[in-house]
């Protein structure tokens, strides 16, 4: 029974993680119109690169840059030196917060399923959620820090 729960939890986790992207974008659009959103714009869960390296953000970044995921959000590409860094940062913020909302959405489902079906089911739901929602959000935070450094350098020039 546990192997079946693990497989079902994992596949349901993949499905609901894709669905959560839409939910995250909708809720993010609603939040953008509130004063609370300005507090979310500068989230920074991991402040140093050493921790990012330990949890594998570099590997995740490689996967995003070298697979079909690179086609998902074309607005956050830095293609040339004349790019509007502020606009790219805003797009990164939208993506980051949408993924974070999606992560919380799926996590609530996973907790519920842990109690109603099995702990294994809920736990395996979180694996795709972490890879499809939490890591993209953390990657956007790292990218925003890099963009912020570029913006600071451009202002001083």
N, C-alpha and C positions, 0 to 999 in steps of 0.2 A: 504493500500500500504506500509506503514512503517514497519509493522510486517513482511511482505514478504521480504522487503529489508534487514531487520535485519537478518532474517534466511538465506537468500541467501548470504549476506555478511559474516556471520559467517562460513557457510559451504565452501564458496570460500576461506576464510581466512585460514581454516584448510588445504584445498587442496594446495593452493599456498605456505603455510608455509612448507609443506613436500617437495614440488618441490624446494623451496628456499634452502634447505639443500644441494642439489646437486650443485646448482648455487654457493653457498657459498664456497663449497669445491673446485670447479674449479677455481674460482677467487682467492681463497687463495693460491692455488698451483702456480698461475701466479705471485701473489704478493711476494711469498717467494723468488723469484729470483731477487727481486729489493732491493735497499738500503733502501727504505721506510719501508720495513717490520721490520727492527730493531726498528723503532719507535713504531710500533704496538705491539711488544712483551711485553712491559711493561705498557700496558693500565691499568688504575685503576680508574674507574668512581666513585666507592663508596669506600672511604678509611677507614671507620670505621664500626665495627660490629653492632653498634646501628641502623644505617640506614638500613643495611641488614635485621636486625630483624624487623624493622617497615614495610618494603615492603614485608616481608614474604619469604625471601630466605631460611630460616630454614625449613619452610613447604615444599617449593619446593624441597629442598635437600632430605627431607624425602620421598617425592613422587618418586624422581629419584632412591633412594636407595631401595625402597620397592615395586616397580612395574616393569613391563616389560621394562621400560626405562633403568634399570640397565644392560641390555644385549646389549645396543647400542654401547658403546665405551669401549671395554674391555682393551684397551691399557692404560687407565688412572686409573687403579686400583692399590692401594697400598696394596699388599697382604702380604709382609713380610718385615723385616728390611733390607734385602739385596737388595731391589729394587733400581734401578738407578733413583734417584730423579730428576736428570737433564733431563733424557729421558721422565719421566712422566710429568715434567713441560713443555717440548717441545710439547708433545701430548696435554696437556691442552691448550697451546697457540694456536695450530692448531684448536682445537675445538672452543675455544673462538672467534677467529677471523672469522672462517667460519660462526658461528652463528651470529656474528655481521654483516657480509656482507649480510647474508640471511635476517636479520632484516631490514636493509636499503633497500634491494631489494623489500621486501613486503611493506614497508612503502611508497615507491615511487608508487607502484601499488595502495595502499590504498588512497593516496592523489589524484591520477588520478581519481580513481573511485568515490571519494567524490565529485569531480567537474562534472564528466560526468554522474553519476547515481544519487547518493544521499549522503548526509553527513552521514546518518545512515549506509548505506552500507559500506562506507569507514571506519567508526569508528568501526563497528563490525568486519571488517577484521583485525583490529589491536589487538583484544583480543587474538585470537590464535597466532598471530605473537609475542605478548609480552610473552605469555606462552611458545611458542615453540622455540623462537629465543633469545629474550632479556634476559629472566631469565636464560637460560642455559649459556649465555655469562657472566652474572653477577656471577653466581655460579662458573664458571671456574676462574673468577678473584679472588673470595674469596679463592678458593682452591689453586690457585697459591701463594697467600700471605702465606697460611699455609705451602705450600711446600718450599717457600723461607725461612721461619723461620727454618724448618727442615734442609735445606741445610746449613744455617748459623751455626746451632748447630753442624752438622757433620763436618764442616770445622774446628771448634774450638776444636773438640775432638782429 
